[in-house]
């Protein structure tokens, strides 16, 4: 990252609440072709979430603690605040002297922009203002939220506007918190109804919905220069697994998440 930061634009996408097993299954079955074409080897990397719900996990991610590889470590980190005794700061780690990655990138000359999704990004109260308050600009509307069947399309349109408005010479760190996977997601599966509620199948349908539109986001993020992208989940969620439902709990369906990072090259006509 010492060679990437300063020369590339950066994109961080959190697919809020996405389970690893569902993500891996859809990639293997060819059901998320637009995402899969960018995944190394066409597969998600299995990782462990840094938190069991959105607020905790994003606080960790913005402190440089991305989901951890699901194998014994230590594992070198891409980003880290400078502090004595860090065992995961390596020669290639981008080290910053601020409390969080967002302000660290701002100090390195990046314009930082947030396109929020779930309620922790809605800026409707003090708690919902903490995470978006880290950025130079932050956007959220009801159309981006968990109850909107077309949330991701609206988020992508907003991201495109952010990119277009920025002077070409200014580096960009764009963050998008995708709300479509989060409950309620039953409306993404044709024929599903509110009474039956959410399920693993509707969760999968929500990921397919995101996949249909994510190409536009990747194109926008790489429209000005080469872009380094991170796409991951912040935590999973349980759908009756071992009797558990939801998240903010210690079940493997919550802690095991998909992760990928890759480069996006500008697409010229």
C-alpha positions in Angstrom: 0.0 0.0 0.0 3.0 2.3 0.3 3.1 2.3 -3.5 -0.7 2.5 -4.0 -1.6 5.3 -1.7 -0.9 8.6 -3.4 -1.0 7.2 -6.9 -4.3 5.4 -7.1 -7.9 6.2 -6.2 -9.3 3.9 -3.4 -12.7 2.2 -3.1 -13.9 0.5 0.0 -17.3 -1.3 -0.3 -18.8 -3.0 2.7 -21.6 -5.5 1.8 -23.3 -5.0 5.1 -24.4 -8.3 6.7 -23.2 -10.6 3.9 -22.5 -14.2 5.0 -19.4 -15.9 3.7 -21.2 -19.2 2.9 -23.8 -17.5 0.7 -21.3 -15.3 -1.0 -19.0 -18.3 -1.8 -21.9 -20.4 -3.0 -23.2 -17.8 -5.4 -19.7 -17.2 -6.8 -19.2 -20.9 -7.4 -22.5 -21.3 -9.1 -22.0 -18.3 -11.5 -24.8 -16.3 -9.9 -22.7 -13.1 -9.3 -20.7 -12.8 -12.5 -19.9 -9.1 -12.2 -18.3 -9.5 -8.8 -16.7 -12.9 -9.5 -14.8 -11.6 -12.5 -12.8 -9.4 -10.1 -12.3 -11.9 -7.3 -8.8 -13.5 -7.3 -9.3 -16.9 -8.8 -13.1 -16.2 -9.0 -13.4 -16.9 -5.3 -13.9 -14.9 -2.1 -11.3 -15.1 0.6 -12.7 -16.4 3.9 -12.0 -14.0 6.8 -13.1 -13.2 10.3 -15.0 -10.0 11.0 -13.5 -7.4 13.4 -17.0 -6.9 14.9 -20.3 -8.7 15.1 -22.4 -5.7 14.0 -22.1 -2.7 11.8 -21.0 0.0 14.2 -18.3 -2.0 16.0 -17.0 -3.5 12.8 -16.7 -0.2 10.9 -15.0 1.5 13.9 -12.4 -1.3 13.6 -12.2 -1.1 9.8 -11.7 2.7 9.8 -8.9 2.1 12.4 -7.1 -0.1 9.9 -8.4 -3.4 11.1 -10.0 -5.0 8.0 -11.4 -8.5 8.3 -8.6 -11.0 9.3 -7.7 -14.0 7.2 -9.2 -17.1 8.6 -5.9 -18.8 9.3 -3.3 -18.5 12.1 -1.3 -15.3 11.8 0.0 -12.8 12.4 -1.2 -11.2 9.1 0.3 -8.0 7.8 -2.3 -5.2 7.4 -2.8 -2.9 4.5 -3.3 0.2 6.7 -2.3 0.9 10.2 -2.0 3.8 12.6 1.5 4.4 13.9 1.8 2.9 17.4 4.6 1.1 19.2 4.5 -2.7 19.4 2.2 -3.4 16.4 2.9 -6.9 15.2 0.8 -6.6 12.0 2.5 -3.5 10.6 4.8 -4.5 7.7 7.1 -2.7 5.3 4.3 -2.4 2.7 1.7 -1.2 5.2 0.5 2.4 4.7 1.1 3.9 8.2 -0.7 7.1 9.2 -0.3 9.5 12.1 -4.0 10.2 12.7 -6.5 8.2 14.8 -8.2 6.6 11.8 -7.7 5.6 8.2 -10.1 8.2 6.8 -8.3 11.2 8.3 -5.0 9.5 7.5 -5.9 9.4 3.8 -7.1 13.0 4.0 -3.7 14.0 5.4 -2.2 12.2 2.4 -4.2 14.4 0.0 -7.3 12.3 -0.6 -10.8 13.7 -0.8 -12.9 11.3 1.4 -16.5 10.5 0.5 -19.0 8.3 2.2 -22.2 6.9 0.6 -24.1 5.5 3.6 -26.5 2.6 3.8 -27.7 1.3 7.1 -28.9 3.4 10.0 -25.4 4.0 11.5 -24.7 6.3 8.5 -28.0 8.2 8.4 -26.8 11.3 10.3 -30.2 11.6 12.0 -28.8 11.7 15.5 -25.4 11.7 17.3 -24.8 7.9 16.9 -25.7 7.9 13.2 -23.3 10.8 12.7 -20.1 9.3 14.1 -19.0 7.2 11.2 -20.1 9.6 8.3 -18.5 12.4 10.3 -15.1 11.0 9.6 -15.4 12.0 5.9 -15.1 15.3 4.0 -18.5 14.6 2.5 -21.2 12.1 3.4 -24.5 11.2 1.8 -27.6 9.3 3.0 -31.2 9.4 2.1 -34.2 7.0 2.7 -33.6 5.6 -0.8 -30.2 4.3 0.4 -31.6 2.5 3.4 -32.5 -1.0 4.3 -36.2 -0.7 3.5 -35.6 0.4 -0.1 -35.9 -2.3 -2.7 -33.8 -0.1 -5.0 -31.2 1.1 -2.5 -28.1 0.1 -4.3 -29.1 1.7 -7.6 -29.5 5.0 -5.8 -26.2 4.6 -3.9 -24.4 3.9 -7.2 -25.9 7.0 -8.8 -24.8 9.1 -5.8 -21.3 7.6 -6.1 -21.2 8.5 -9.8 -22.1 12.1 -8.9 -19.3 12.2 -6.3 -16.8 11.1 -8.8 -18.0 13.6 -11.5 -17.8 16.5 -9.1 -14.2 16.0 -8.0 -11.4 17.7 -9.9 -9.5 15.2 -12.0 -6.2 15.8 -10.2 -7.6 15.2 -6.7 -7.2 11.6 -5.4 -10.4 10.0 -4.0 -11.2 7.6 -1.2 -14.7 6.5 -1.8 -16.6 4.4 0.8 -19.9 2.7 0.1 -21.9 0.9 2.8 -24.3 -1.4 0.9 -27.5 -1.9 2.8 -29.3 -4.3 0.4 -28.2 -7.5 2.2 -29.4 -6.3 5.6 -32.9 -7.3 6.7 -35.5 -6.7 5.4 -34.3 -8.3 2.2 -37.3 -10.5 1.3 -38.4 -8.1 -1.5 -35.3 -9.1 -3.6 -36.6 -12.6 -4.2 -39.4 -12.8 -6.8 -42.5 -14.4 -5.2 -41.4 -13.8 -1.6 -43.7 -12.0 0.8 -43.5 -10.0 3.9 -45.2 -12.6 5.9 -42.6 -15.3 5.2 -39.9 -12.8 6.0 -36.2 -13.0 5.3 -34.2 -16.2 4.7 -30.9 -17.4 3.4 -32.6 -17.5 -0.1 -33.7 -13.8 0.1 -30.2 -12.9 1.4 -28.8 -14.6 -1.7 -31.2 -12.8 -4.0 -30.1 -9.5 -2.5 -26.5 -10.3 -3.4 -27.6 -11.0 -6.9 -29.4 -7.7 -7.0 -26.2 -5.9 -5.9 -24.1 -7.8 -8.5 -26.4 -6.6 -11.3 -25.4 -3.0 -10.5 -21.9 -3.1 -9.1 -20.3 -2.8 -12.5 -21.4 0.8 -12.6 -19.8 1.5 -9.3 -16.5 -0.1 -10.4 -16.6 1.9 -13.6 -17.1 5.1 -11.8 -14.4 4.4 -9.2 -11.8 3.7 -11.9 -13.0 6.4 -14.4 -10.2 8.9 -13.5 -7.2 6.6 -12.9 -6.4 3.1 -11.7 -8.2 2.2 -8.5 -7.5 -0.1 -5.7 -10.7 -1.7 -4.4 -11.6 -3.6 -1.3 -14.9 -5.4 -1.2 -15.9 -7.2 2.0 -18.6 -7.8 4.5 -18.5 -6.2 7.9 -20.3 -9.2 9.6 -22.7 -11.9 8.7 -26.1 -12.8 10.1 -27.9 -15.9 11.2 -31.1 -17.3 9.7 -32.0 -19.9 12.3 -28.5 -21.4 12.4 -28.3 -23.5 15.5 -31.3 -21.6 16.7 -29.8 -18.2 16.3 -31.3 -15.3 14.3 -29.7 -12.0 13.5 -26.2 -10.7 14.4 -24.5 -9.0 17.3 -23.9 -12.5 18.6 -21.0 -15.0 18.5 -22.0 -17.5 15.9 -19.8 -18.6 12.9 -22.5 -17.3 10.5 -21.8 -13.8 11.9 -18.0 -13.9 12.3 -17.2 -15.6 9.0 -17.2 -13.1 6.1 -16.1 -12.8 2.5 -13.3 -10.5 1.5 -11.4 -9.5 -1.7 -9.1 -6.8 -2.9 -8.1 -6.1 -6.4 -7.2 -3.3 -8.9 -9.6 -1.7 -11.3 -8.2 -0.3 -14.5 -9.8 2.6 -16.4 -12.0 1.4 -19.2 -11.3 3.4 -22.4 -13.7 3.6 -25.3 
